[in-house]
Amino acid sequence: MLQYFTTGQNGLLTTPDDHHDQPYWINAERPTPDEIDQLVTQFDLPKDYLTAILDDAEVSRAEQLATTQSGQPILIVMQYPKLTTSDLGYLEFQVYPFALILVDDVVLTVSNYPASFIQDFVMDPASSKLSLDNHEDFVLAIMWYIEHSFVTALELINHRTTTLESRLNQATHNVELFRIMAYQKSLIRFKAALNQNAPTLDAVENSVTHFNAPHHQSLTNDIKIETQQATDMADTTNQILQQYSQLVGSVISNNLNDVMKFLTSLTMVLTIPTIIGGIYGMNVKLPGASLVHAFTWLMLGTIILCIISIEYLRNHDYF
């Protein structure tokens, strides 16, 4: 799917794909082979610039940042997080490649999966006011949103961990452990992706021929700060989850012990009427069996014995 955007008075506006009388942005989401061929032909791009993102294991990199030839396309590939569902049915994050291509008056962004930060970028009024007339500023803004998406994902993981903690006192199953495992896998992917993105950001910052306007230094610093924030959050959250997984295992085991202790105590109490019923069910002479209200007295005595047993077990923390 190809989406076309131009700059309007109130920010970014969609525009028909057959009418471009000003600089514009093309967002290619899960492009088909025909759409890839169309873009390759229209902008004279190397085909691997577009097909690279079809490989989920594609690494971050930058190409042609040192070129001095006019009209030479520039490629920047970065990793971004996406919320998915694991094979076991638990929410976790995967990381996928995202390509930014600069060609003359056009910026192309290519991804094989929907990127939530693109919608944030389009819908955010402050970002929408960015002009496509300066493509390098526009690309740096998208790169900031890519790095910020890691921070947003980590905040979601922290929020879900806090919610999980509030239910921990009743946990007796392994569901919580599986959830934590999914979050830990996400954090491992985050750290690897952020480590991949860092050299690409350095290449953009150190480029001699591109991204070298006076204000670009502050923009790249903002991106690097956001990257460092995401890296620090990932490290801290990973350490917390490692300790938390051990705690959850202990709490689940303790909760199961409490359940077993309660069931054992309940079994002991229920044994009392079983024993009494078994004895007085025998076909022999027994004390009080000939009384008119023998059944009533037996039931009353059984209840009293059960109450005494319950109070005894409760006082000794077995109930």
N, C-alpha and C positions, 0 to 999 in steps of 0.2 A: 504494500500500500504506500502510495506517495502522497504526502501532504505538502502544500505550497503555502508559504507565508511571505508577506511583504510588510513594510512598516507603514502604519497609518497614523492619523493624528492622535489616536487614543492607545497606541501600542501596536502589537502584531495583529495583522489581519490575514485571513485566508484569502487566497486569490486563485482564479481558474488557472489550470496548468497550461493554457494556450495564450495567456496574456501576461507578459512580464515586461513592463516598460521601466522598471527600476530594479535595484538589487533585491534579491529574494533568497529565501531559505527553503530547502527541500528536506523534509524529514521522511526517510525511507524506512518503513517498519515492515520487517519480514518481506523483503522485496522478492518478487517472482523472477524467474529467469528472463522473461520478456522485459520486465522493468529494469533489471540489471543491464541488459543489452541496450535498452533505450538510453540510460544514463551514460554508459560507456561511449556510445556513439555521439550523444549530444555534447558531452564535455571532453571527449578525447581522453578518457581516464584509463589507467591500467585496470584490467578487469579484476585483478586480485585485491584492489582497494575496496571493492564492493563485496566480493565473495569471501573475504577474510572473516567477516563477522558471522558467516554461516557455520564456522567452526567454533563451538563453544569453548574450546581450549586455547583459542587464539590469545597470544600474549600482548601486553601493552607495548607500544613502540611509536616512534615518530619518523617520518620519511620526508625528504626534500626540504627540511628546515634550513639547510645551508645553501639552497639553490639561489642563484641570482638571475635566472632566466625568467622573463616575464611570462605569465600565464601558466607556469609549471604548477601542476596540482600538488598540494601539500596534504599529507595524511597524518592524522593523529589517532591512535587507537588507545582507549582506556578501558578499564574494567568498572562495572557498576553492579550494585546489588539488586536482586529481585526476589520478592516474597513468593515462595512456592510451597507445595505440600510434598512431604517425603513419602517414600513407598509405604511406610507404616501409618501414614495418615496424619502426621504432625507437621505443624508449620515450621518452616526453616527458610533460610536465605541461600540462594545460589548467586554466583557472580558470572556475568557474561560480558563479552567485548562490545564496545561501542565506538564507532568510527566517526571522526569529523574530517571532512574534506573541504579544502578551500580552493576554489577555482574562480579567478577573475571576480565577477560581481555576484557570485553564488556561493553559499555555504550549504554543504550536504552533510546530513547526519544519518547514519545507517546503523540499524540494530536488528537482531533476529527475533527479539522479544519486546513486547511493550515496555517502555521505560517510564516509570511513574514520574520521575523528575522532569521529563519533557512536558508533561501536562502541568506540573508545578511551575515550570519556566514560562509556559504560555499563559497560564491563568494568573500568575503573579503580576499585579499592575506595575510594580517597580521594575521588574525585569522586562515587561512588555514595552516599556518606554525606551528600551535600548534601540538604537538605530542600526539597521542593517548596512548603512553606508560605511560603517567601520567594521569590517568582517572580523578583524582580529580581536576587537573588544567583544564582539558577539560570541566568538569561540571561547574566549576566556571566561565569559559569563556562564556558558554551558559547562565548561570544565569545573567551575566552582560548584555548580549544581550537582555534578557527578560526585564530587568529593563530599558535598553536604548530604547526599543521599545515604552515605555510609553512617553519618552521625544520626540521621533520622532513623535508620534501621536499628542502630545500637540503642537509641532511646526506646524504641518499641520493644526490643529484647529485655531491657531493664524494667520496663513497665510490666511486661508479662511475667518476669521473674518475681516482681513484687506481688502480683496477683497470685502467683503460684504459692508464694510464701504464706499468704493469708489463709490458704486452704490446707496447709501442711499438717495442722494438728489432727486432721481426720484422715490423712492419707494412709491407706493400707495396701495399695496396689503399686505396680511399677510404672504407671502412666507418667507420674511426675519425673521419674528418672529418664524415660524416653524423651520427654519434652526438653529436659536439660541437655540430653545428648544431642538433640537437634540444634539447640542454640549453640552448643560448643562447636559442632561441625560448621555452623554459620560463621562463628568467630575465626575459626582456622582459615576459612575461605577469605574472610575480610582481610586478615593480616597478609595473606599471600597477595591479594589483589592490590592492597595499598602499597605493598613493597614493589609490585610491578609498576604501579602508576608513578611512583616517586622519580625514577630516572627519566620518564617521559616528561614530567613537569620540569625537571632540571634542564632537559633539552630545549623545551619551549622557552624557559627563562634565559638560557645562555645563547639562544640563536642570535646570530649577528645580522641576518638579513630580514628577520621577521620578529614580530612582537617586541620591538625595541624602541617604541615610543616612550617618552618620559613617564607617562602615567601607567604604562604597562608593568613597571616594576611593582607598583602598589597592588595592581590586580593579581599578579603572580604571587605576591606575598600573601594576599588573602587566601589564595588557593592552597598554598603550602601550610598556612596556619590551620585551615580547615582539615587538611590531610593529617597534620600532626595531632589535631584534636581527635580525629577519628581513630588514629593509631593508639593514642593514649587510652581512649575509651575502650577500645577492643582489648588492650592488654589488661586493663583494670577489670573489665567485665569477665574476661576469661579466668582471671585469678579468683574472682568471686564465685563463678560457676563451678570451678574445680573444688573449692571448699564446700560449696553448697551441695554438690552432688554427693559428697561424703556425708554431709549432715542429713540430707534427705534419706539416704540409705539407712542411717542410724534411726531416724525418726520413724520410718516405715516399719523397721524391725521392732522398735519399741511399741508402736501402735498395735502391731500384730500380737506382741506379748500381752498387752493390756486386754485385747479381745479374747485371747486364749485364757487369760486369768479369770476374766468375767465368766466365760462359758464353763470353765472348770468349777468355779464357785457355784454357778447356777445348777450344774449337774449334781454337786454335793447336796444342795438344798433339796432338789427334787428326788434325791435318793431316799430321804426320810419318809415321805408318804408311800414310796414304793416298798420299803422294808416293812412298815407297819401294816400296809394292805396285804403283803405277802404272808405275814405271821397270822393275822386274824382271818385270813382266807383259808386256813387249814381246818380240816374237819376233826378238830379235837377240842376238849374243854379248855377255855382260856379265861383269864381273869376279866370279869366285867362283861363277858359275852352274853350272859343271861339277862342283863339289865334291859329294861324297856327302851331306854334311850341310849343304848350302847353305841350305835352308829354316830349319834350326835356327839357323845363324849369322845369318841375316837377322832372324829373330824376336828373337834375343838383342840384336843391334845396335839394332833398333828400340826395344826396351824400354829399353835404356841411354840412347838419345837422348831418349826421352820423360821418363825420370827426371831427366836433366840439365835439360831444358826446364822441368819442374815446379819443380825447386829454384831455377832462375834466376828464374822468375816469382814464386815465393813470397818470395824474398829481396828482390824489388823491389815487394812488396805488390800483386801482381796476382792472387794466388791465395788 
